[in-house]
Amino acid sequence: MKITVNDAAIGERVDKFLSAETEYTRSYIAKLADEGFLCVNSKPVKVNYKLRTGDEIELSVPELQPYEVTEEEIPLDIVYEDEHILAVNKPQGMVVHPAAGNYSGTLVNALMHHCKGRLSGINGIARPGIVHRIDKDTSGVLLVAKTNAAHLHLAEQIKVHSVTRKYVALVHGRFKDPEGTVDAPIGRNPKDRKKMCVTATNSKNAITHYKVLEEFKGYTLVECRLETGRTHQIRVHMSHIGHPVAADPVYGPKKDSLGKGGQFLHAKMIGFIHPATEQYMELSAPLPQEFLDILDKFHKMGNIL
């Protein structure tokens, strides 16, 4: 794709100009620039390049590689589906996309079979359709893009934090206040690269809003709304303020009376602008049975404070 700059665009950043002139978002253009696919006057440039009269922009979008993920006939709990997007209620224990140690049995393997390859290819051959993720041992609603246009639209909403994401978590302890906000940056744990932590070093801002839903003896049921979406954000933030998610084997206590090999954390609702209709919609997924069973147990034991 080649575009010659006119006088009206003089001084404008090349990424802002291209996002207005093409179907691509600034974040995707930045990715292409980092990989050397953005040139001005035949020379690679960064996204902050300021345009000049007569500049010739060349943006190369690499062809999508054929999918190499094996289709697997795995049952899916479909929350919503149309020709543009798909939403599933991911069960706890299911990995979202293939990676080292998990090349089969993933959500992507199941999606490949269900959609017959009709998934966006922007995130590569290993993650077709995947716009955002939730942890293996977190259950709940997850959006999938069937087309590149839908993917770009949803990705931009996530980038600017306009997507509403609400989780339900059972956490340790009792809160002093019925609601609050954790505003603490998250980055890799320098002592354990497999874990995240609250740190000012090599981190990204992270904001979680929480609200107490119900209190039990030793535990509290909370709703967490993400303003940002960092890796393990709710689990890290809740642990940071002294209320780790129950049965969390990574950020919770080593010995947990509710230990079941996976945290009590469920992505209950996601709200977004539909990429084709431009209408706001919300999709929800009910709590998994194991989560409901432990709450029912607490109620029967009379452990409400």
N, C-alpha and C positions, 0 to 999 in steps of 0.2 A: 504494500500500500504506500503510495507516494502522494504527498500533499504539499503544494507550494503556498507559502505564507503570504497573506495580503497585508496591507497597511493597518487594517483594523486590529490585527493580532500582535503588532509590534510591542515588545516588552512583556508579553504574557508568557507564563511558564509553559513549557512544551507539554507537560502532562495534563495541565488544566485545559489547554487548547485541544488536545487529542481526545480527552474525555467528552468534550462537547461535540466534536466532529465525528466521533466513531461510537460504536456500541460498547467500548471497553471502559472499565472503571479506572480511576487513577492508580489504585492499588495494583491492578493487573498490569497497567502500563509500566509501573515502577518495577514489577517483576521482570517484564520483558527487557527493560533498560538494564537491569542488573545482569541479565544474561547476554547483553550485547546486541539485542534485536531492535534497538532504537538508535537511529542515526540522523544527523542533520548535515546536509552537504557532504554525505558519504563518510562522516566521522561519527563514531559512537559518542553519545552525550548522556548526561545524567538528567533526571527528571526536573531539576531546578534550572535547566538551561532557559535563558530568556530569548525569545524569538526576535529575529531581525527581518527587515524587508527582503523578500526574495529568497529566504531560506527554503530549502527543499527538505521536507521531513520524510524519512522512510521508516515505516514501522513494519517489521516482519513478524508475523504470527506463525509459529511453528505448527506444522500439521500434527494433528492428534495421532498418537500411536494406537494401533489396534489393542483392544483390551486383552490382557493375558491372564486375567483372573478366572479361575475355574467356576463355572456355574454349579450351584448346589441347590437341590430342592429342599429348602429349609422353610418351615412354616413361618409366616410373618403376621404380626398383629397390625393390620393396616388401619390407621386412624383416619386418613384422608388420602384421596388420590384423584388426579386429573391428568391431562396431557402435558402439564408443565412441571408439577411438583408431586411429591409423595411424602407422607408423614407416617412413621411407624412408631409403635410402642416397643422400644427395645427392652428385652428381658435382661435382668441382672446376669452377669457371667458371659455375655456375648461381646466379643471384640468387634469394634466397628469396621476396621479395614485390615487386610492382610499385612503382616509384618513378621520380623524374625520370631520364630517360635509359634506363630499363629497364621498359617497359610490357608487354612480351611476352617469352615464353621463360622466364618465371620458374617457380619451384616452385609458386607459387599458381596460375598459369595451368594447369599440369598437374594440380594437385589438383582444381581446379574441374571439369575434364573427367572425371577418374577418379571423383570422389565425387558428381558431378551436383548440386553445391550443398549436399550434406549435410555441412556444416562448421560449427564454432562461429562465432558472429558477434561475440564480445566484443571482439576487437581491430579491429573496423571492417571496412568493405567492401573495403579494399585488402589486408587480412591475415587472411582467414577461416581459422580453424583453427590459426593460427600461435601457439604457446605460447612458443617460444624460437627463437633464430636461430643460424646459424653463417655465417661470412663467405663471400662469393662464391667465393673461391679456396681455401676449406677444404672438404674432402670429409667425408663420414661420416653417421652416423645422426642423424636429427632426428625428434622427436615432433610429431604433429599431432592436434588434438582435433576429433572429429566433432560433439560436443554441447557446449552451454554448461556443463553439469554437469561433464563431463570436463575441460573447459578450466579451470574454477575450481579443481578438485581438483589438477590438475597445476601450475597457477600458484602455488598456495599451497605446494606442496612445493618448488618452485624458490625461492620467497621465503624459506623457512626453511632453505634449504641442505640439504635432506634427499635431494635427487636426486644420484645418483652419476654423474659425467661424467668419462670417461677418454679422453684423446687420445694419439696417437702423433705425435711430431715428430722430424724430422731437423734438428739444430741445429749451428751452428759450434762448433769447439773441443772441448776435453776438460775434464771436470769434476774438481775436486779430491776431491769426496766422491761416493759412489755414489747418494746421495739427499739431498733437502733440501726446504726450503720458502721460497718468496718471499712475504713479507708486506709489500706496498707499495701504497699507495692509487693509484688511477688516475683521471685526469680529462682534459679536453681540453687539447691542447698549445696554450699561449697564442700560440705563433709560427705555428702551422698548425692551424686549426680542424678540418681533415679528419683529423688524427692524434690519437691518445691518447698519454699519457705518465704516468710516475710523478711525482706532484706532491701537495703537501699543500694546494694551493689548489683549491677547488671540485671536490673529488674524492670518491670512494667507496672504502671499504676493499676490498681485493682480495687473495685468498690462493690461491696455486698450489703444489701439492705435486708434486715431480718425482722420478723414479727412472731411473737409467741402465740401459738395456736392452742396448746393444751399442756398442762403440767402433770407430771407423775412423780413418784418417789424416786429420786435420783436421775430422772430424765425429763427432757422437755421436747415437745413436738413444735417445730418452728417452720415458718415459710421463709424462704430466702429468695430474694429477687436480685438477679445479676444486673449490674450496670455495665460491667466489663465481663469478658469471658476468658480468663486465664486458666492455664492447666491446673486442675485440682483446686480451683479457687475457693469454693465453699468449704471443702475439707480443710484447706490450709487456714482460712480465715476463722472458722469455728474453733479449730485447735489453738490458734493464736490468742483468742480471747478466753481460753480456758473451758470451752465447750465442744470438745471433739465429737465428730459424728459417731454414733454408736456402732460398734463392730467394725470400725475402720482399722484394718490391720497395719496401715502405714502411719497414719497421723493420730491414732487413738492410743489408749493404754494397752500395754502388752497383754494384760489379762482383762477380758471383758466378759461379764456374765451373759451378755447377749451374743457373744462371738459366734459367727456363722460363716466366716470367710469372706465377708463382703459387707460394705457399709450400708446403713439404712438411709439411703439418699435416692430420691426419685424426682426426675424432671417432669413435673406435673403439667405445665402449660407453656406454650410458646405463642406469642402474638406478633404478627408481621403484616406488611403490605404484600398482597398477592402480586407476583411479578407480571402477570398478564392482565388481570382485571383492575389492578391498582386499588383494590378494596382491602380494608383492614380486616383480618380474620384471626381468630384464636383457636388453637387446637389443644385438646387436653387428653391425658391418659390417666386412668384410675390407678390408685396405689396397688402394687402387686400383692398377691394373697399372703405371702410371708410377712409383709409389712402390716397388713390388716390383722393378721393373727396375733402379732405381738401387742398391738394396740388393744385388741379385744381381750387379751390376757391381762393387761394392765387394768382395764376397766373391771373385769371380773374379780381381780384381786383387791379392788377398792384402793388402788395406789394413787388415786388423784389427790393432790395436795389442796 
